[in-house]
Amino acid sequence: MRFITIRLKRAAAVFGAAAFLFAAGGAAYATGAAEVYMSAGKRSLPIYSVEREDKKVAISFDCAWGTEHTDAILQNLASAGVKATFFMVQFWTEKYPEYVKKIDEAGHEIGTHSATHSYMSRQSEAEIRAELGSSAQAIEAVTGKEVELFRAPYGDYDDLLVDTAQAMGLYTIQWDVDSLDWKDLSASDIASRIVDSAKSGSIILCHNNGLHTAEALPIVLDTLRARGYEFVPVGELIYRENYTIDPAGRQFAQGAAGEIG
């Protein structure tokens, strides 16, 4: 009987250790800020959303593959008078410089989405600096404007990535509203996901080449405007200094109610 008890205790210990390792490994690649906030100490977090009371939101588009639906997106944004933020991968920037220029000249904001669209939490500081430096330079070569925003591919990051980007003068931007348009959802499903989740200070994630993204845009823009929301680029939504970020990745102006130091 004692032998069985010892065996059970050992099995429980092994199971507990395995569960811990699984949880730790999963957390390393989690994209939700609350999931990666460790009890042992604060992580360096990107900006997922912004605490605001003026009902401003930002809609953003990641550019990595193709351009087939980009013109329609730009036309719908122009018709609505909305300025958005586009995060561009370097190889996309170099393949489609005419679109980089078109987006810039339409008054939209442009940030980097890395050079190679890799999992950057697996990179060294030198590799991160090379990715961010070369991708920003590729954008600046076309627009003549300094890049200030960065979005990590796959939403994948760690402390080193966020801290290195910050040291290079880049604000790392995530999102709190995911359209999932890359899954080729219908326009109505995309629109529902966005309008049902958006709140003041939200950052909305879309893609420039989503199959039904352009079709969903008028629904999103009209519905949220009817609810009193105003669309601004990410760079106008975030606080540039004197801010804190809570465990959910929400950015607060320093001294604002609800902030966590």
N, C-alpha and C positions, 0 to 999 in steps of 0.2 A: 504493500500500500504506500509506504514511504517512497519507494522507487518510482511509483506512478506519479506521486505528488511532485517530486523533483523534476521528472520529465515534463510535466505540465507547466511548472514554473519556468523551466528553460525555454519551452516552446513559446510561452507568453512573452518572455524577454526578447527572443529572436523576432517574433511577430511585431512587437513594439518598436524594435530598432528598424526593422524593414519599413514599417509605416512611417517612421520619422524620416528616413532617407527618401522615401517616395514623396512625402509632403515637401521636404526641402528642395528636392529636384524639381518638382512641379512649380513651386513658388518662384524659382529662378527664371522661369519663362512665362509667368503669368502676366496678363496685360491689364488686369484690374488693379488700381492703386490700392484698394483696401486689402487685396489678396497678398500684396507684396510688402505690406507694412509690418515689419517684424517686431515682436515684443522685446527683442534684445536691444533695439535702438531704431532710430528713424532711418529710412532709406532716403537717398536723393531721388526725388520724384519729379517727373515732367509736369506740365500744366495740363490737367484734364478738362477743367472748366474754371470759370472766374466768378467770384461772389460779386454780383452787381444787383442794383435795384432798378435799373433803368430799362430793363427788358431788351438789352442788346444781346445778339447772338452772332456767331460766325459760322459760315459754311465753307468747308475746305474740300479740295480735290487732290488726291494723290495721282501723280503722273508717272507711270512706269512702263505701260504696255499700250502701244497703238494710239491712234488719234481719230478713229472713225466717227466717234460721237462727240468729239470736242467742240466742233463748230456749233452744233445744236445747243450744247451747254452754254457756250459763250453768247449765242443769240438770245437764249432765254434769260440769262443774267442781264444782258444789255436791255432787253425789253422791260425788265422789272427795275432797272436802275440799281442793281445790286453789285457791290464789289466783294469779291471772294478772295480766298487764299489758295494758291496752287503750290503743292510740294513736289518738286521735280527730281527724279533720279538723274545722275550725270549722263548715263548712256542714252536716256530719253532726250535730255537737253541737247546732246550732240547730234542725235539722229533727226530731231525735229526743231532746229533753231528758229524756223519760221513761225512755229506755234509759240515758242518762248516769247518771241518778239510780239506776236499778235496778242497774247495774254497780257504782256506788260503794257503794251500801248492802249489796251482797253481799260487800263487803270487798276488791274488786279494786282494783288501782292504775291510775291514768289519767294518760297523758301526751299531749302534743300531736303531731299528725301534720301540722301546718301549718294555714293558714287556707284555702288554695285548691287544695291538692294540685298545686302547680306544680313545675317543675324549678328548685329554689332556687339551684343553682349559677350560674344566669343572672341572679340578682337582685343589686341593690346592697345595701350594708349597711342603708340606710334601709328598703328593701323587706323585707329579712329581719327586721329588728326589728319592722316593722308586722305581718308574718305571725305571728311567734312571740308577740308581745305580745297581739294581738287573739284569737288562738286559745286561748292560755292563759287569758285573761280570760273567754272564753265557757265554758270548762270550770269555772273557779273560781266563776262566777256560779251554776252548778247545784250543785256539790259543796261549796263553801265551803272547798276545800282548795287549797293552793298546788301548781302544776304544776312538777315538777322534771326531767321526762324529755321528750326530743324525738326523734322518728324522721323522717328526711327522706323525702318522697315519692319513690318509685321507687329508693330507696337512693342518690339522686343528691346529691353534696355536693362542696364544695371547701374550701380553707383558710378562706376568709372566712366561710362558713356555720358551720363547726365552731367557729371562734374567736368569732364573734358570739354564737352560742348559749351558749357557755361564759361570755362576759362578762355574759350575761343570767341566769346562774345555772342553765342547763340542761345536763344531760348528754346528748350525742348518742348514740343507741343504734342500732346496726345489728343484724346477726344472723350466726350461723355455720351455722345449720341452716334451710334453706328448704323448706317443705312443698310449695310450688308448688300449693297448694290452689286458687288463683285460676284455674288452668287446668282446673278441674273434673275433676281426677284422681279415680279411685275411692278409696274409704275405705282399702282395703288398700294402694294405691300411696302415698297420703299417709302412712299409718302407717309403711310401710317406709322411706320417705325420712327420716322423723324418727328412728325408733329405730335405724336403721343408722348415722346420723351423729352422734347426740348423745353428748357426753362431759361430764365434770365441767366446769361453768362455761359450758355452751352456752346461747345465746339462740336460741329457736326462733321462727320467723316463720310465723304463720297469719293468716287474715282472718276477720272476724266473720260474713261472708256467703258463705263458700265453700260450694259446693253439697254437698260430702260431708265438710266439716271436723268437724261435730258427730258424725257417724257414726264418724269415725276416732279421735276423742278417747279413748274408753274403751280402745281397743287401745293407744294411745300411753301413756296414764297407767298402765295396768296393767302393760304390758311393762317400761317404764322403772323403775317402782317395784319390780318383781320383780328387777330388776338392781341394786337398791340406791340408786336416785336419789331425790332429794327435790326437789319443785317449790316454788319461791319466786318472788315478784314480782321483776322486774328491779331495782327499787330496793333490794332486799335482797341481790341477787346481786353487784352492782358495789361497788367500793371508792369511797368518797366523797372521800377525800383521801390524800395520800402514795402516789401510784401512778404507774406509767409504762404506756405502750402500745407494744407492739412493732410491727414492720412488718406483721404479719398482723392487726393490730387487736385483739390479745389484751391484756387489762388485767392488770397485775401489781401486787401490793402492793410498795411501794418496798423494795428490799433483798431481794426474793424471788429464789430461784434461777431463772435463765433470763431475767431481765428484761434489756432493752436500754435503756440510758439515752439 
